[in-house]
Structure formats: structure tokens, C-alpha cells
Amino acid sequence: MKNKELLFLHLLSPMHVGGNYEFSIVDQPIQREGHTGFPKIEASSLKGSIRHDYARRRPNDEKEKAIFGHKDQAGDVIFTDGRILFFPVRSAKGVYALITCPSIMKRFGDDIGKDIAIPDVKENQAYTAQKTNIVLDDKVLLDEYLYEQVTENEDFTKWVEFMEKKINGVTIQEHALLLSDDEFAYFVQHCTEIITRTAINPETNTVEDRFLFDEEYVPTESIFYSVVFSDQHTINELGLDILQIGGNMTLGKGFVKTYQAEVYDK
């Protein structure tokens, strides 16, 4: 593939992309990676949403089939799964923290072919970036968990600054927090949004029998990324800005702001 680019997705509203119901206590869970439990966006879901947005804005465009494919030919543009980069958790100061972990830093570095200095963070320890706004008396209170071993880390600051250049327009450094892999996994498992919904009988204006159900959402402010490959086209040709991904679009869910970036710094 000639072109390799990055597509970042910054959630402007909660997002529900349906996942596996078999092992979830939620009626309608989100998509998650099988080996980590981290939230994700399947490549097929991401590509389908982008194609729908493209076709809506450019009906009968001759490029659509070449870019996205059709029954007799694969499309030129290849999207990887949307991988979580930062996940928001309520904070006692600064409103919320954008948490990440060493395994995500390493995976991102592997995806773009860049060696990244990754801090060694222990359990019950946390690192912030230089311009942090979430530390109160040298502590960070995330949800109901208190971190007392919180220090600024130079390598983490450099990585966050690098990410802010890639995702130009999103403030990350003030909220960024590096946790251990295990603690990050806990928060992304237990700090999603769970919304209870009902179906109303239009004749009686009461809840339909057995139509009370829970839906899981990835919270607003989450940031995902996808690596995009192609031979003939670029992300810029897609004309992306704000699009919707996942279900419940008529309820205002799944709005994301898109950002594109070069994989390699010029």
C-alpha cells in the first residue's frame, strides 16, 4: 500500500456500537477486544459509517465504489479497527481525566513504526503530563479511587505533546493520566455509561411487557484511532468532519469529530 495515514475519532456524544451479548450482564453491550476487554470499533462498523456519510454528502459519486468497493471488487481504502487511545473518567479536579496505559502507548508506537519511551507505572501509581489540571494536593481522585502516588513524567509529557500535534484541536495534556495496564482495564470495564431504555405501547402509553433493557455506551470525550491504508486515495478525499457511528442515531448518539494525520512526521 502506498499511503498509510491515521484517522482519529473524538467522541462528541456517547457511542453504542453493539458487541457480543453472550458474556455480558448488560442487555446490549459495546464492542470490546476479546483479549484485553478494551472498547473498540470494528473496522466494518467504522467503514460502513464513513461510507454512509460519504454517500449522503456525495450521492452518485463515481469514486464511491472505487474507494469502498462493491460486490465484484474490493475497495481501495482499508480501515483497521478503531482502537481506544484515551478514555475519560470522572475526576475530582479538572472535571475528568483522560486515562491511558503503557500497552496502549506501545501498540500505538508499533502501529506507526515509532519507538516510544514508555514509563514503567506501577499499581496505585499514576503519571501526569506537564500542564495537568487534574491534580489536587498531589493526589488524583478518579471516580471513587484515590491515587496518592502521582508525579509528572517527562516521557509521558513528550508522548502527550506528540499526540496533541497529531490530533490538532483536542486538548489532551490538561486531562492526561497514565495508569497501569490492569487499572486501565478496570476503568474501561466499569466506567462506561449504562442507560436503561423502554419501549412504549402507543395504544396504552405504558411500557411494553419485557421491553425494559440496558444499553452500554462509550462515554463522550473518548478518543479512538484507526490506521488507514490505500493505493490510490487519501483520507482527505473522503471529506470527513463530523459523522455518526453506531446505533441510536436519531437519539443523537455516536457523533464523533474526525481528525486526520500523517503517520510519519515530515
Secondary structure, DSSP 8 states (H G I E B T S, - for coil): --EEEEEEEEESS-B--B---TT-SSSB-B-B-TTT--BEE-HHHHHHHHHHHHHHHSTT-THHHHHHEETTEE-S-EE--EEEEEEEEEBSSSSEEEEE-HHHHHHHHHHHT---------TTEEEE-TT-S--BTTBEEETTEEE-EEEE-HHHHHHHHHHHHHTTT---TTTEEE--HHHHHHHHHHSSEEEEEEEEETTTTEEEEEEEEEEEEB-TT-EEEEEEEESS--GGGGT-SEEE-SS-GGGT--EEEEEEEESS--
